[in-house]
Amino acid sequence: MLKSGILNPSILSLIARVRHTNILVIADRGFPFWPQIETIDISLVDGIPTVNQVLEALLPAVDLGKAYMAQQFKEVNPAEVVAERQRILGGIDLTFEDHEAAFKKRVPGAIGLIRTSDTTHYSNIILVSA
């Protein structure tokens, strides 16, 4: 029986299948459903869990090379919220791009999507394995 780290069997199965350059999306509660992408919905109530909480749980378990977020995340959220996301990502290369023109176009290439209950505007993140 698992007693530490990620305990959710669906998430464990998903991250075990992540290979070099695979894409994984962690989405907020309002992110559109993509029928062609395996989606693990871990939403409970507003704000539990958040994208940041899921990131903090995943980062020790996966080797990430880069991440993408919507430019709008920086534009509509307080500087402290942006700084906290960058702190959590540490040295992972983070690129901000337009939500509609670029970010959403990357999503169909993902092997999986984890939906959270995050209510932070544009909190979605695309993770690319190293």
The 8 nearest C-alpha neighbors of each residue, nearest first, counted from 0:
[[1, 2, 6, 3, 8, 4, 7, 5],
 [2, 0, 3, 6, 4, 5, 7, 8],
 [1, 3, 0, 4, 6, 5, 7, 8],
 [4, 2, 1, 5, 6, 0, 56, 7],
 [3, 5, 6, 56, 2, 1, 60, 57],
 [4, 6, 7, 3, 56, 11, 57, 10],
 [5, 7, 8, 4, 1, 3, 11, 2],
 [6, 8, 10, 9, 5, 11, 12, 41],
 [9, 7, 11, 10, 12, 6, 5, 13],
 [8, 10, 12, 11, 7, 13, 39, 14],
 [9, 11, 13, 12, 7, 8, 14, 39],
 [12, 10, 8, 14, 9, 13, 15, 7],
 [11, 13, 9, 15, 10, 14, 8, 16],
 [12, 14, 10, 16, 15, 11, 9, 17],
 [13, 15, 17, 16, 11, 12, 10, 61],
 [14, 16, 12, 13, 17, 11, 18, 10],
 [15, 17, 14, 13, 18, 12, 110, 11],
 [18, 16, 14, 15, 21, 13, 19, 128],
 [17, 19, 21, 16, 20, 128, 129, 15],
 [18, 20, 128, 129, 21, 17, 127, 62],
 [21, 19, 128, 127, 129, 18, 22, 64],
 [22, 20, 128, 18, 19, 127, 17, 23],
 [21, 23, 109, 127, 126, 110, 20, 128],
 [22, 24, 126, 111, 109, 125, 112, 110],
 [25, 23, 125, 112, 124, 126, 26, 113],
 [26, 24, 113, 124, 112, 123, 114, 50],
 [25, 27, 123, 114, 30, 115, 113, 24],
 [26, 28, 117, 115, 29, 123, 30, 116],
 [27, 29, 116, 115, 117, 30, 114, 118],
 [30, 28, 27, 31, 118, 26, 116, 117],
 [29, 31, 27, 28, 26, 32, 123, 114],
 [32, 30, 29, 33, 28, 26, 27, 34],
 [31, 33, 34, 30, 38, 36, 29, 35],
 [32, 34, 35, 36, 31, 107, 38, 37],
 [35, 33, 36, 32, 37, 38, 31, 107],
 [34, 36, 33, 37, 107, 38, 32, 111],
 [37, 35, 34, 111, 33, 38, 110, 112],
 [36, 38, 111, 112, 39, 35, 110, 34],
 [39, 37, 112, 113, 111, 36, 40, 114],
 [40, 38, 113, 114, 112, 41, 37, 9],
 [39, 41, 114, 42, 113, 38, 115, 112],
 [40, 42, 115, 114, 39, 43, 113, 48],
 [43, 41, 116, 115, 40, 44, 48, 47],
 [42, 44, 47, 41, 116, 45, 48, 115],
 [43, 45, 47, 46, 42, 116, 48, 117],
 [46, 44, 116, 47, 117, 118, 43, 42],
 [45, 47, 117, 116, 48, 49, 118, 44],
 [48, 46, 116, 44, 49, 45, 43, 42],
 [47, 49, 46, 116, 115, 52, 42, 117],
 [50, 48, 117, 52, 51, 47, 46, 115],
 [49, 51, 53, 52, 117, 54, 115, 25],
 [52, 50, 54, 49, 53, 55, 84, 87],
 [53, 51, 55, 49, 54, 50, 48, 56],
 [52, 54, 56, 50, 55, 51, 57, 49],
 [55, 53, 51, 57, 56, 52, 58, 50],
 [54, 56, 52, 53, 57, 58, 51, 87],
 [55, 57, 53, 54, 58, 52, 5, 59],
 [58, 56, 54, 60, 55, 59, 53, 61],
 [57, 59, 60, 61, 55, 54, 56, 62],
 [60, 58, 57, 61, 56, 55, 62, 4],
 [59, 61, 57, 58, 62, 56, 14, 4],
 [62, 60, 58, 59, 63, 57, 14, 128],
 [63, 61, 129, 128, 64, 60, 58, 59],
 [64, 62, 128, 129, 127, 65, 61, 126],
 [63, 65, 129, 128, 127, 91, 92, 62],
 [66, 64, 92, 127, 91, 63, 93, 126],
 [65, 67, 126, 93, 125, 127, 92, 94],
 [68, 66, 94, 125, 93, 124, 95, 126],
 [69, 67, 95, 124, 96, 94, 70, 123],
 [68, 70, 98, 96, 71, 95, 97, 72],
 [71, 69, 95, 96, 97, 72, 73, 68],
 [70, 72, 74, 69, 73, 75, 121, 98],
 [73, 71, 121, 70, 74, 69, 75, 76],
 [74, 72, 71, 70, 76, 75, 81, 78],
 [73, 75, 71, 72, 76, 70, 77, 78],
 [76, 74, 72, 73, 71, 77, 120, 121],
 [75, 77, 73, 72, 74, 80, 78, 81],
 [78, 76, 79, 80, 81, 75, 73, 74],
 [77, 79, 81, 80, 82, 76, 73, 83],
 [80, 78, 82, 77, 81, 83, 76, 84],
 [81, 79, 83, 78, 77, 82, 76, 84],
 [80, 82, 78, 84, 79, 83, 73, 85],
 [81, 83, 79, 85, 80, 84, 86, 78],
 [82, 84, 86, 80, 85, 81, 79, 87],
 [85, 83, 87, 81, 86, 82, 88, 80],
 [84, 86, 82, 88, 83, 87, 89, 81],
 [87, 85, 83, 89, 84, 88, 82, 90],
 [86, 88, 84, 89, 85, 83, 55, 51],
 [89, 87, 85, 86, 91, 90, 84, 54],
 [90, 88, 86, 87, 91, 85, 92, 84],
 [89, 91, 88, 92, 85, 86, 93, 87],
 [92, 90, 65, 88, 89, 64, 93, 63],
 [91, 93, 65, 66, 90, 94, 64, 88],
 [94, 92, 66, 67, 65, 91, 95, 68],
 [95, 93, 67, 66, 68, 96, 92, 65],
 [94, 96, 70, 68, 69, 67, 93, 97],
 [97, 95, 70, 69, 101, 102, 98, 68],
 [96, 98, 70, 69, 100, 101, 99, 102],
 [99, 97, 69, 102, 100, 101, 103, 96],
 [98, 100, 103, 97, 101, 102, 104, 69],
 [101, 99, 97, 98, 102, 104, 103, 96],
 [100, 102, 104, 97, 99, 103, 98, 96],
 [103, 101, 98, 104, 105, 97, 69, 99],
 [102, 104, 106, 105, 99, 101, 98, 100],
 [103, 105, 101, 102, 106, 107, 100, 99],
 [106, 104, 103, 102, 107, 108, 101, 109],
 [105, 107, 103, 108, 109, 104, 102, 24],
 [108, 106, 109, 105, 104, 36, 35, 33],
 [109, 107, 106, 105, 110, 22, 21, 104],
 [110, 108, 22, 23, 111, 106, 107, 24],
 [111, 109, 22, 23, 36, 108, 37, 21],
 [110, 112, 37, 23, 109, 36, 38, 24],
 [111, 113, 24, 38, 25, 23, 37, 39],
 [112, 114, 25, 39, 38, 40, 26, 24],
 [115, 113, 40, 26, 27, 41, 25, 39],
 [114, 116, 42, 27, 28, 41, 117, 48],
 [117, 115, 42, 28, 46, 45, 47, 48],
 [116, 118, 49, 46, 27, 115, 28, 119],
 [117, 119, 46, 120, 116, 27, 28, 45],
 [120, 118, 122, 117, 121, 27, 76, 46],
 [119, 121, 122, 118, 72, 76, 75, 27],
 [122, 120, 72, 123, 119, 69, 71, 27],
 [121, 123, 119, 120, 27, 72, 124, 50],
 [124, 122, 26, 121, 27, 25, 68, 125],
 [123, 125, 68, 25, 67, 24, 126, 26],
 [124, 126, 24, 67, 66, 23, 25, 68],
 [127, 125, 66, 23, 22, 24, 65, 124],
 [128, 126, 22, 65, 20, 21, 63, 64],
 [129, 127, 63, 20, 64, 21, 19, 62],
 [128, 64, 63, 19, 62, 20, 127, 65]]
